[in-house]
Amino acid sequence: MSARLASTTVSLRSLSFKILAGLRRAARFIWRAAITVVRLLLLAFLTVLVTAWAISTPKDHPYRVLDPDSRDCNMRIGENGNYASPAWNILAAYGNAENEAALKDEAGRWDTRFQCAIQRHEVPVPRADDNNRSNSLGYTLAFLEFKEDGEPFELIKDPHQLFTMNELTDRVSYIERSSWKPITQLEALNAHLRSVEKRAHPDEFGNAVKHSNYVIVFVHGWRHDASIGDGNVTDLRAYAAHVARYLRDRCTAGESEHCGREVTAVYVGWRGARLNETRLHLPFIAMGNTVGALLDGDAAHCSNGVLPSEKPLCWKNWINSWGDSLASGVATLTLFDRKPVSEYIAPHALMALRKIEQVLNKQPGTKAKQRDNPNKMIVIGHSLGGNMLATALKDHLIKAVHNHPGANAYFYPPLGDLVVLINPAAEASKWTDVQRAVWEKVAFFEGEGDLMAGHRFFPAHQSPVVISVTSAYSWPPGGIRPGDCAIAMRQKLSLLGQGVNSPDEICARYKQFLEAKKPGEFIFHDETPNPDERACGALRTPFALDQAVENIDRKKKIGIKSDLATYLAFPLFRGDLRPLGAMIAGVARDLRAACESFSLPENRQDQRALRFWQRVGEFVSDLPFQNTDIESSRTIGHLDPPRSSVNLVDTLRMPARQLGTTHEIRSIRWAPPSQADYKDIPADPSLNCAVSHDWLTRARTAQTNGTQWESAILAPPLDPDPANPRGSGGHPAVEMTHGFRLAGLLPITRANDPFWNMRAYDDVLMSHGGFMFSSFICAI
């Protein structure tokens, strides 16, 4: 007995030693793994830190401060307001690329001349000769740059020499202040704007046509600055050329008020790009052009990734994408310090824009007085530039709403004629605080008299004064629920008649229905080769949602994307991981493909992948200590009002939280992800901008109290042109909606509200920086 006990004791002791040894080995493994992970994280951190230091852009460094009167710029203004030198047309020959023009035309000293604070550009008509040279498009490009503390930059004498104090004193030594020569970029810009109003030209009858200013201010955002070759500067030149084209076409069509308008594009620059990402990208471009091209061989056998293709991606483009991904990853960390800088500069930039307002005589007055002022000013802010404008204007807007008397009194623009925020990287609270101020004044649920007073708080002819446009991530804003699909499926099956029993019979009947349908009666098209499978695939889609689903699927196939920078990166920056978790959970299914996303895949491997990614997404979403204040963690354009839990998409209810997005904007016709070439802007017929006088008032008139107005549904023209009654009754270049389509939501604002927070389809506003569709420019 004692021997057996001793043997058992030895066995237990041996087992315990083995367990302890195993635990020690496991602990050592975990410890070594943890040390390895920490080392890798430290290495990655140090790599990013060193890289950021090595490619950091210079602080408080101006790029466009060369004096317009200098020898290289030669922009002297005569007494009659005319410039002594002709406009530049060099960029039309080089695809609007400054770096390429400077590199290939060294004799023109363009690397220096592009540093001018005021630049006059011209886009010749294609195949133009001396006889039609006057039809070319002309515009002026001006720069306003700010240091990180908000201070402006002085003009310089030449790229390597500043003005001496004596020379600066001589520039302001005249008795008449109007004779002073500019010292800063702002003063040079204002001198240009004043000179425009001195100019005139004779019309076809010999009458003098006085000139006026059409000013487009663009405040750039994150990862941009005013450096030569910056993409936003390139975009603004194309934007200005579009506007010059539209004004010229309006003048030619007989709208004489546009005949003397000169376009001036003002680029507000600041250090939004703290890293020179090009220096990171260039080695990968060189590797792609050499090694990648060698591996590709015949480039016809691979895809460049621009448009969808069954061909594999070319090695050249794949290697180039590595550099872009690396640059984007490193630059993402700079959002933490660039956003506070944009907010610090905000009041300084606002004061400069107020000065431009003063020069243009844009002080508030009656609506008629504003219309009579021939000078126009539109202010656009993109990304952190939108945050800059939202920060600068929020308190002013809240105060203006509180002081607004209502009773059909017009609400005047807070800056210029219109402020547009494009994909603003700003907290939603900078918009919802203004909405709350309006809500305090406008009744939605009180008695009928109070409700009508709410409809009249702003007048029927009220124009928008601040518009935010964001490329939305999901459609519709409230999502699609199984109940929507079930009801829509029942409605669709009712079209097939009674007595349908088997799935095969359903598909056969539905196929017959598709073949016999009237044009436009059914829109969805599945690309499945088998016609029977195509019929069944279409059957799974709700009838009422067919068009929306088709649009989304078609756009996704060609690679057009929403603005993930403000949908995903901004919440991460603010400590909210829930959008990331939702996106991870949707990896194995299409969050925007309506009802098909509610059924599990038939393949078990796909089912396991779906469950895995859903669990990962749920884990990320449930991590503790997140920022759960959605008004501070979500951006202006990604905070949607919540859909009611008791209604379908075709049943409209007022949401319980009346804050967030308010309108939708989409293209009239599906548009590919491309934009017009710079040299083609003067004459390309596809860029025509439709005439639609008073379309907004007419859209509101077509609905009761204007609620849920649609730009596609207009009342007859208020004052039709007798010579062309149909020409004045057209629709805008894009479709705009008060509220949302197929969302089960009533609009959270009154129809006349001057603050529009628009969810944009990605055929109007593509990704974070794709705001150059011609239809979008025309609409603005």
C-alpha positions in Angstrom: 0.0 0.0 0.0 2.8 2.4 1.0 4.6 1.5 -2.2 1.6 2.3 -4.3 1.1 5.6 -2.5 4.8 6.4 -3.0 4.5 5.7 -6.7 1.4 7.9 -7.0 3.1 10.7 -5.2 6.1 10.4 -7.5 3.8 10.4 -10.5 1.9 13.5 -9.3 5.2 15.2 -8.5 6.5 14.4 -12.0 3.3 15.6 -13.6 3.4 18.9 -11.6 7.0 19.4 -12.7 6.0 18.9 -16.3 3.0 21.3 -15.9 5.3 23.9 -14.3 7.9 23.4 -17.0 5.2 23.8 -19.6 4.0 27.0 -17.9 7.5 28.3 -17.8 8.0 27.6 -21.5 4.7 29.3 -22.3 5.6 32.3 -20.1 9.0 32.6 -21.7 7.3 32.4 -25.2 4.8 35.0 -24.3 7.5 37.2 -22.8 9.7 36.9 -25.8 6.8 37.5 -28.1 5.8 40.6 -26.1 9.3 41.9 -26.3 9.4 41.2 -30.0 6.1 43.0 -30.5 7.3 46.0 -28.4 10.6 46.1 -30.4 8.7 46.0 -33.7 6.4 48.8 -32.5 9.4 50.9 -31.3 11.2 50.2 -34.6 8.1 51.2 -36.6 7.7 54.3 -34.4 11.3 55.3 -34.8 11.1 54.7 -38.5 8.1 56.9 -38.8 9.7 59.5 -36.6 13.0 59.6 -38.5 11.1 59.6 -41.8 8.9 62.4 -40.7 11.9 64.5 -39.6 13.8 63.7 -42.9 11.0 64.8 -45.2 9.4 67.5 -43.1 8.4 70.6 -45.0 9.9 74.0 -43.8 7.9 75.8 -41.3 6.6 79.3 -42.1 8.0 79.1 -45.6 6.1 81.0 -48.4 5.9 79.7 -52.0 4.1 82.5 -53.9 5.2 85.9 -52.6 7.1 87.3 -55.6 6.2 90.9 -56.1 3.8 91.3 -59.1 5.8 94.4 -60.2 9.0 92.4 -60.3 10.8 91.7 -63.6 9.8 88.0 -63.7 6.1 88.7 -62.9 5.7 91.9 -64.9 2.1 92.5 -63.7 2.2 96.3 -63.5 -1.2 97.9 -63.7 -1.7 101.0 -65.8 -4.0 104.0 -65.0 -6.8 102.5 -67.1 -6.6 99.2 -65.0 -5.0 97.2 -67.7 -1.9 95.0 -67.2 1.2 95.8 -69.2 2.0 92.2 -70.1 -0.1 89.4 -71.7 -1.6 86.5 -69.8 0.3 83.2 -69.6 -0.9 80.2 -71.7 2.1 77.9 -71.0 0.1 75.5 -68.8 -2.4 74.6 -71.6 0.5 73.0 -73.4 1.6 71.0 -70.4 -1.6 69.6 -69.0 -1.9 72.3 -66.3 1.3 70.8 -64.7 3.6 73.5 -63.2 6.5 71.2 -62.5 6.5 69.8 -66.1 6.3 73.3 -67.6 9.2 74.6 -65.5 11.2 71.5 -66.3 10.7 71.5 -70.1 10.7 75.2 -70.7 13.7 76.4 -68.7 14.2 79.4 -71.0 10.9 80.9 -69.8 12.1 80.9 -66.1 8.8 79.4 -65.1 10.2 77.9 -61.9 10.6 81.5 -60.8 7.5 83.1 -62.5 5.2 80.5 -60.9 6.2 82.1 -57.5 4.4 85.3 -58.4 1.7 86.4 -55.9 -0.6 87.4 -58.8 -0.7 85.4 -62.0 -2.8 85.9 -65.1 -3.5 82.7 -67.0 -5.1 82.0 -70.3 -6.5 78.8 -71.9 -6.5 79.1 -75.7 -9.4 77.6 -77.7 -8.1 74.3 -79.2 -6.9 74.9 -82.8 -7.3 78.6 -82.3 -5.6 81.2 -84.6 -5.1 84.9 -84.3 -8.7 85.6 -85.4 -10.4 83.8 -82.6 -7.8 84.4 -79.9 -10.2 86.6 -78.1 -12.4 83.6 -77.4 -9.7 82.1 -75.1 -10.5 81.8 -71.4 -8.7 84.1 -69.0 -8.6 84.3 -65.3 -6.3 85.6 -62.5 -4.8 83.4 -59.8 -3.8 85.1 -56.5 -2.3 83.7 -53.3 -2.8 84.4 -49.6 -0.4 82.5 -47.4 -0.3 82.4 -43.6 2.3 81.4 -41.1 1.3 78.9 -38.4 0.7 81.7 -36.0 -1.7 83.4 -38.5 0.7 86.1 -39.6 0.7 87.1 -43.3 3.8 87.0 -45.5 5.4 90.1 -47.1 6.2 90.2 -50.8 9.8 89.7 -51.9 11.8 91.5 -54.5 13.1 88.4 -56.2 13.4 84.7 -55.2 16.7 85.3 -53.5 16.4 88.8 -52.1 13.9 90.5 -49.7 12.9 94.2 -49.8 15.1 96.4 -47.6 13.4 98.5 -45.0 14.1 101.6 -47.0 12.5 100.0 -50.1 9.4 99.1 -48.0 9.2 102.6 -46.7 9.3 104.0 -50.2 6.3 101.9 -51.2 4.1 103.6 -48.6 5.6 107.1 -48.8 2.8 108.6 -51.0 0.3 111.1 -49.4 -2.6 109.3 -51.0 -3.0 105.9 -49.4 -4.6 104.6 -52.6 -1.2 105.2 -54.3 0.7 103.0 -51.9 2.3 99.9 -53.4 1.5 96.6 -51.9 3.7 95.1 -49.2 1.7 91.9 -48.6 -0.1 89.4 -50.8 -3.5 90.6 -49.6 -2.7 94.2 -50.6 -1.5 93.0 -54.0 -4.8 91.1 -54.5 -6.9 94.0 -53.4 -5.0 96.3 -55.9 -5.9 93.8 -58.6 -9.6 93.7 -57.7 -9.8 97.5 -57.7 -8.1 97.6 -61.1 -10.8 95.3 -62.6 -13.5 97.8 -61.9 -11.6 100.4 -63.8 -11.7 98.4 -67.0 -14.3 98.4 -69.7 -14.7 97.1 -73.2 -17.1 98.0 -76.0 -20.0 95.6 -76.9 -21.1 94.8 -80.4 -23.1 98.1 -80.5 -20.2 100.2 -79.3 -21.6 100.6 -75.7 -19.1 100.5 -72.9 -19.4 97.3 -70.7 -17.9 97.9 -67.3 -16.0 95.0 -65.7 -16.7 93.5 -62.3 -15.2 90.8 -60.1 -16.2 87.1 -59.8 -14.0 85.9 -56.9 -13.5 82.2 -56.0 -11.7 81.8 -52.7 -10.3 78.3 -52.1 -9.0 77.3 -48.6 -7.0 74.1 -49.0 -6.8 71.4 -46.4 -4.7 68.6 -45.0 -1.6 67.4 -46.8 -1.5 70.4 -49.1 0.1 73.8 -49.3 0.8 76.5 -51.9 4.0 74.9 -53.2 4.6 74.7 -57.0 3.0 71.6 -58.3 0.6 71.1 -55.5 -2.5 69.3 -56.6 -5.0 71.7 -55.1 -3.4 74.7 -56.9 -3.8 72.6 -60.1 -7.4 71.9 -59.3 -8.2 75.6 -58.6 -6.8 76.7 -61.9 -9.1 74.2 -63.7 -12.0 75.3 -61.5 -11.4 78.9 -62.4 -11.2 78.0 -66.1 -14.6 76.3 -65.8 -16.1 79.3 -64.2 -14.7 81.6 -66.9 -16.2 79.2 -69.5 -19.6 79.3 -67.9 -19.6 83.2 -67.6 -18.5 83.5 -71.2 -21.3 81.1 -72.4 -23.9 83.0 -70.3 -22.8 86.3 -71.9 -22.9 84.7 -75.4 -26.5 83.5 -74.6 -27.6 87.0 -74.0 -27.2 87.4 -70.2 -25.4 90.8 -70.3 -24.7 91.0 -66.6 -22.0 88.3 -67.1 -20.3 89.9 -70.0 -17.9 92.1 -68.0 -17.1 89.7 -65.2 -13.5 88.7 -64.6 -12.7 85.6 -62.7 -10.1 85.8 -59.9 -9.3 82.6 -58.0 -7.7 83.2 -54.6 -5.7 80.3 -53.1 -5.5 80.5 -49.3 -2.3 78.6 -48.4 -1.0 77.4 -45.1 1.2 74.5 -43.9 -1.4 71.8 -44.3 1.3 69.4 -45.6 3.9 69.0 -42.8 5.6 66.2 -44.8 7.0 66.2 -48.3 5.2 63.1 -49.4 6.7 63.3 -52.9 10.2 62.5 -51.6 8.8 59.3 -50.2 6.9 58.5 -53.4 9.7 59.2 -55.9 11.9 56.1 -55.2 8.9 53.8 -55.8 8.0 55.6 -59.0 11.5 55.1 -60.2 11.4 51.5 -59.2 8.1 51.0 -60.9 9.3 52.6 -64.1 12.3 50.4 -64.3 11.9 47.1 -62.5 8.1 47.1 -62.8 8.2 47.9 -66.5 10.7 45.1 -67.0 8.5 42.6 -65.2 5.4 43.7 -67.1 6.8 43.3 -70.5 3.9 44.1 -72.8 1.7 46.6 -70.8 -1.3 45.6 -72.9 -1.5 42.4 -70.9 -2.1 44.1 -67.5 -4.3 46.8 -66.1 -3.2 50.3 -64.8 -5.9 50.1 -62.1 -7.7 53.3 -63.3 -10.7 51.5 -64.7 -12.1 48.0 -63.8 -10.5 45.2 -65.7 -10.2 41.4 -65.5 -6.5 41.8 -66.3 -4.0 41.6 -63.4 -2.6 44.9 -62.1 0.7 45.9 -63.8 3.8 45.6 -61.7 4.6 49.2 -62.5 1.4 50.5 -61.0 1.5 48.1 -58.1 5.0 49.2 -57.1 4.0 52.9 -57.5 1.0 52.2 -55.1 3.5 51.0 -52.4 5.0 54.5 -52.3 1.6 56.1 -52.2 0.5 53.8 -49.3 3.7 54.5 -47.4 3.3 58.3 -47.8 -0.3 58.2 -46.8 0.4 56.1 -43.8 3.1 58.3 -42.5 1.2 61.5 -43.3 -1.9 60.2 -41.4 -0.1 60.9 -38.1 0.1 64.6 -39.0 -3.7 65.1 -38.6 -3.1 65.4 -34.9 -1.1 68.6 -35.2 -2.4 70.1 -38.5 -6.0 70.4 -37.3 -5.2 72.7 -34.4 -3.1 74.8 -36.7 -6.0 75.2 -39.1 -8.2 76.4 -36.2 -5.5 78.8 -35.0 -5.3 80.4 -38.4 -9.1 80.6 -38.8 -9.7 84.1 -37.3 -6.7 85.5 -39.2 -7.9 84.1 -42.5 -11.4 85.4 -41.8 -10.1 88.9 -41.3 -8.3 88.8 -44.6 -11.5 87.6 -46.4 -13.5 90.4 -44.7 -11.1 92.8 -46.3 -11.8 91.3 -49.7 -15.5 91.7 -49.0 -14.9 95.3 -48.2 -13.1 95.9 -51.5 -16.0 94.2 -53.4 -18.5 96.2 -51.5 -20.2 93.1 -50.1 -21.7 94.6 -47.0 -25.1 93.2 -45.9 -28.1 95.0 -47.4 -31.4 94.1 -49.0 -31.6 91.2 -51.3 -32.2 93.5 -54.2 -29.1 95.5 -53.3 -27.0 92.4 -53.2 -28.3 91.3 -56.6 -27.4 94.7 -58.0 -23.9 94.4 -56.8 -22.0 93.1 -59.9 -19.2 91.7 -57.8 -19.6 88.1 -56.6 -17.6 86.1 -54.1 -17.8 82.4 -53.3 -15.7 80.9 -50.5 -14.8 77.2 -50.6 -13.0 75.2 -47.9 -11.8 71.7 -48.4 -11.0 69.2 -45.7 -9.2 71.1 -42.9 -9.8 74.2 -45.0 -13.5 73.5 -44.4 -12.7 73.1 -40.7 -11.0 76.5 -40.8 -14.1 78.2 -42.2 -16.5 76.3 -39.9 -14.3 77.3 -36.9 -14.2 80.9 -38.0 -17.9 81.3 -38.8 -19.7 79.2 -36.1 -20.1 81.8 -33.4 -21.1 84.4 -36.0 -23.8 82.1 -37.4 -25.2 81.3 -34.0 -25.4 85.0 -33.1 -27.0 85.8 -36.5 -29.6 83.1 -36.0 -30.4 84.4 -32.5 -30.8 87.9 -33.8 -32.8 86.9 -36.9 -36.3 88.5 -36.7 -38.1 85.8 -38.7 -41.3 86.7 -40.4 -39.9 86.1 -43.9 -36.9 88.3 -43.2 -33.9 87.4 -45.5 -30.9 85.7 -43.9 -27.7 87.2 -45.4 -24.6 85.2 -46.1 -22.0 85.4 -43.4 -19.1 85.7 -45.9 -19.3 86.7 -49.6 -22.3 85.4 -51.5 -21.9 81.7 -50.5 -19.7 79.5 -48.3 -19.1 75.9 -49.4 -17.5 73.3 -47.2 -16.3 70.3 -49.3 -15.6 67.1 -47.3 -15.0 69.2 -44.2 -12.7 67.6 -41.6 -14.6 69.3 -38.8 -16.5 68.1 -35.8 -20.2 67.7 -36.4 -20.8 70.0 -33.4 -19.6 73.0 -35.4 -22.7 72.4 -37.6 -25.2 71.0 -35.0 -24.7 74.0 -32.7 -26.0 76.2 -35.5 -28.9 73.7 -36.1 -29.8 73.9 -32.4 -29.9 77.7 -32.7 -32.4 77.4 -35.6 -34.4 74.8 -33.7 -34.9 77.2 -30.8 -36.6 79.6 -33.3 -38.6 77.1 -35.5 -41.5 75.0 -34.2 -42.0 71.5 -35.6 -44.6 69.9 -33.2 -46.6 72.8 -31.8 -49.9 74.2 -32.9 -50.7 74.9 -36.6 -50.1 78.6 -36.2 -46.6 78.0 -34.7 -45.9 75.5 -37.5 -46.7 78.1 -40.2 -44.6 80.7 -38.5 -41.7 78.1 -38.6 -42.2 77.8 -42.4 -42.0 81.6 -42.6 -39.0 82.0 -40.4 -36.9 82.3 -43.6 -38.5 83.6 -46.8 -39.5 81.4 -49.8 -36.8 83.1 -51.9 -34.1 82.4 -49.3 -30.9 81.2 -50.9 -28.5 78.9 -49.1 -25.7 80.8 -47.4 -23.5 77.9 -46.1 -23.4 74.5 -47.8 -21.5 71.4 -46.6 -21.1 68.7 -49.2 -19.6 65.3 -48.2 -19.1 62.1 -50.3 -21.3 59.8 -48.2 -20.3 56.3 -47.2 -23.6 54.5 -47.2 -27.0 54.8 -48.9 -29.6 55.5 -47.8 -28.6 57.2 -44.6 -30.8 55.1 -42.4 -29.8 51.8 -44.0 -32.0 49.0 -45.4 -33.7 46.6 -43.0 -35.1 43.1 -43.5 -38.6 44.5 -43.1 -38.1 46.8 -46.1 -37.0 43.9 -48.2 -39.9 41.7 -47.1 -42.5 44.3 -48.0 -40.9 45.2 -51.2 -40.5 41.5 -52.1 -44.2 40.9 -51.5 -45.0 43.8 -53.8 -42.7 42.4 -56.4 -44.2 38.9 -56.2 -47.7 40.4 -56.5 -46.7 41.4 -60.0 -46.2 37.8 -61.0 -49.8 36.8 -60.2 -51.1 34.0 -57.9 -50.5 30.3 -58.0 -46.7 30.4 -58.1 -45.4 27.6 -56.0 -41.8 26.4 -56.8 -38.7 28.6 -57.0 -38.2 27.5 -60.6 -41.7 28.6 -61.4 -41.1 31.9 -59.7 -37.9 32.5 -61.8 -39.6 31.5 -65.0 -42.6 33.8 -64.3 -40.2 36.6 -63.3 -38.2 36.1 -66.5 -41.4 36.5 -68.5 -42.2 39.7 -66.6 -38.7 41.2 -67.4 -39.1 40.4 -71.1 -42.6 42.0 -71.3 -41.8 45.0 -69.1 -42.3 48.5 -70.5 -39.2 50.8 -71.0 -38.2 52.3 -67.7 -40.6 50.1 -65.7 -37.7 48.0 -64.2 -34.1 49.1 -64.0 -32.0 46.5 -62.2 -29.7 44.5 -64.5 -27.6 41.6 -63.1 -24.5 40.6 -65.1 -24.9 36.9 -64.5 -24.5 35.1 -67.9 -27.3 32.6 -67.3 -30.7 34.3 -68.0 -32.5 32.2 -65.4 -30.0 33.0 -62.7 -30.2 36.7 -63.8 -33.9 36.6 -63.3 -33.6 35.1 -59.9 -30.9 37.5 -58.9 -33.1 40.4 -59.9 -35.9 38.9 -57.9 -34.0 39.1 -54.7 -33.8 42.9 -55.0 -36.7 45.0 -53.7 -38.6 46.6 -56.6 -38.6 50.1 -55.0 -34.8 50.0 -54.4 -33.7 48.5 -57.7 -32.4 51.8 -59.2 -30.5 52.8 -56.1 -28.9 49.4 -55.8 -27.9 49.3 -59.4 -26.3 52.8 -59.2 -24.3 51.8 -56.2 -23.1 48.5 -57.7 -22.2 50.2 -61.0 -20.2 52.9 -59.3 -18.4 50.5 -57.1 -17.3 48.4 -60.0 -15.5 51.3 -61.6 -13.8 52.1 -58.4 -15.4 55.4 -57.4 -15.2 55.6 -53.6 -16.6 57.7 -50.8 -14.7 60.0 -48.5 -12.9 57.6 -46.1 -10.7 60.3 -44.7 -13.5 62.0 -42.9 -15.6 58.8 -42.4 -12.8 56.7 -41.0 -9.6 58.6 -40.2 -11.2 61.5 -38.4 -13.1 59.3 -35.9 -9.8 57.4 -35.2 -8.1 60.7 -34.6 -10.9 61.6 -32.2 -10.7 58.2 -30.4 -13.8 56.6 -31.9 -13.1 53.1 -33.4 -16.8 52.2 -34.1 -16.7 53.3 -37.8 -13.6 51.1 -38.2 -15.3 48.2 -36.5 -18.4 48.6 -38.7 -16.2 48.6 -41.8 -14.3 45.5 -40.7 -17.5 43.7 -40.1 -18.6 44.5 -43.6 -15.5 43.2 -45.3 -17.2 39.9 -46.2 -20.4 41.5 -47.4 -21.4 44.7 -49.2 -22.9 47.1 -46.7 -24.4 49.1 -49.5 -26.0 46.2 -51.5 -29.4 46.3 -49.7 -31.3 43.1 -49.2 -28.7 40.6 -50.5 -26.5 41.4 -47.5 -29.1 39.8 -45.1 -28.6 36.3 -46.4 -25.6 34.1 -45.5 -23.3 32.9 -48.3 -23.9 29.4 -49.5 -20.2 28.5 -49.4 -19.1 27.4 -45.9 -15.7 28.9 -46.2 -17.3 32.2 -47.0 -19.6 31.8 -44.0 -16.6 31.2 -41.7 -14.8 34.3 -43.2 -18.0 36.4 -42.7 -18.3 35.3 -39.1 -14.6 35.9 -38.4 -14.6 39.4 -39.8 -17.9 40.2 -38.0 -16.3 39.0 -34.7 -13.2 41.2 -35.3 -15.4 44.2 -36.2 -17.5 43.6 -33.0 -14.3 43.4 -30.9 -13.0 46.7 -32.3 -16.3 48.4 -31.9 -16.6 47.2 -28.2 -13.1 48.3 -27.1 -13.4 50.4 -23.9 -12.6 54.0 -23.3 -13.7 55.2 -26.7 -15.0 58.7 -27.5 -18.8 58.0 -27.7 -19.8 61.7 -28.2 -20.7 61.4 -31.9 -21.0 65.1 -32.4 -17.3 65.5 -31.5 -16.0 62.2 -33.1 -17.9 62.4 -36.4 -17.5 65.0 -39.1 -20.2 67.4 -40.3 -21.1 65.3 -43.3 -21.1 61.9 -41.6 -23.6 62.5 -38.9 -27.0 61.4 -40.2 -30.3 61.8 -38.3 -31.4 58.4 -37.0 -34.2 56.5 -38.8 -37.2 55.6 -36.7 -37.4 52.0 -35.6 -41.1 51.6 -36.4 -41.3 52.5 -40.1 -40.2 51.4 -43.6 -38.1 53.3 -46.1 -41.3 54.5 -47.9 -42.9 55.7 -44.7 -41.6 59.1 -43.6 -41.3 60.0 -40.0 -39.5 62.8 -38.2 -36.4 61.4 -36.5 -36.0 61.7 -32.7 -32.7 63.6 -33.1 -33.1 66.4 -35.6 -29.4 67.0 -36.2 -27.0 66.2 -38.9 -27.3 65.9 -42.7 -30.2 67.6 -44.4 -30.1 67.2 -48.2 -28.9 64.9 -51.0 -27.0 65.7 -54.2 -26.4 63.3 -57.1 -25.7 63.5 -60.8 -28.5 63.6 -63.3 -26.7 61.1 -65.6 -24.2 58.6 -64.4 -20.7 60.1 -64.8 -17.4 58.2 -65.1 -14.5 59.0 -62.7 -12.8 61.5 -65.0 -12.7 65.3 -65.6 -12.1 67.4 -68.6 -8.5 68.1 -69.7 -7.4 71.6 -68.9 -6.8 72.5 -72.6 -10.3 71.3 -73.6 -12.2 73.4 -71.1 -12.9 76.4 -73.4 -14.7 74.4 -76.1 -15.7 70.9 -74.8 -19.5 70.6 -75.4 -19.8 68.1 -72.6 -19.0 70.8 -70.1 -22.0 73.0 -70.9 -23.7 74.4 -67.8 -27.5 74.4 -68.1 -29.4 77.6 -67.6 -32.0 77.3 -64.8 -33.2 80.7 -63.5 -34.8 80.7 -60.0 -34.8 76.9 -59.9 -34.8 76.7 -56.1 -37.8 79.0 -55.7 -39.6 77.0 -58.4 -38.7 73.7 -56.7 -40.1 74.9 -53.4 -43.3 76.2 -55.1 -44.0 72.8 -56.5 -44.4 71.3 -53.0 -46.6 72.1 -50.1 -44.6 74.6 -47.9 -41.7 73.5 -50.1 -41.1 70.4 -48.0 -39.1 67.7 -49.7 -38.5 69.8 -52.8 -36.7 68.1 -55.7 -34.6 70.0 -58.3 -36.1 67.5 -60.8 -39.6 68.7 -60.1 -40.0 72.5 -60.8 -42.9 74.8 -61.1 -43.1 76.9 -64.3 -40.5 79.8 -64.6 -41.4 82.8 -62.5 -40.3 85.2 -65.3 -39.8 83.3 -68.5 -37.7 84.8 -71.3 -40.2 85.8 -74.1 -37.5 85.1 -76.7 -36.7 81.7 -75.2 -39.4 80.5 -72.8 -38.0 77.0 -72.5 -34.4 78.1 -72.0 -35.1 79.7 -68.7 -37.0 76.8 -67.3 -34.3 74.2 -67.3 -33.0 72.1 -64.4 -29.7 72.4 -62.5 -26.7 70.4 -63.6 -27.2 68.0 -60.7 -30.2 66.6 -58.7 -30.7 68.0 -55.3 -33.3 66.9 -52.7 -34.6 68.5 -49.5 -34.3 65.5 -47.2 -33.5 62.0 -48.4 -34.9 59.5 -50.9 -35.9 56.0 -49.7 -34.7 56.7 -46.1 -37.9 56.7 -44.1 -37.0 60.1 -42.8 -38.8 63.5 -43.0 -36.5 66.5 -43.6 -35.1 67.8 -40.3 -35.0 71.4 -41.6 -37.6 73.7 -43.1 -37.6 73.9 -46.9 -36.3 77.5 -46.8 -33.4 76.8 -44.3 -30.2 78.5 -45.5 -27.9 75.9 -44.0 -27.5 72.8 -46.3 -25.6 69.7 -45.1 -25.6 67.6 -48.2 -24.8 63.9 -48.6 -23.2 63.5 -52.0 -23.3 60.6 -54.3 -19.8 59.7 -55.5 -20.6 60.6 -59.1 -20.8 64.3 -57.9 -18.1 64.3 -55.2 -15.6 61.4 -55.4 -13.5 60.3 -52.4 -11.8 63.0 -50.3 -10.3 65.1 -53.0 -12.4 64.4 -56.1 -14.4 67.7 -56.3 -13.5 68.5 -59.9 -16.5 67.0 -61.8 -17.8 69.7 -64.2 -21.4 69.1 -63.1 -20.4 69.9 -59.5 -18.6 73.0 -60.5 -21.6 74.2 -62.5 -23.9 73.5 -59.6 -21.8 75.6 -57.2 
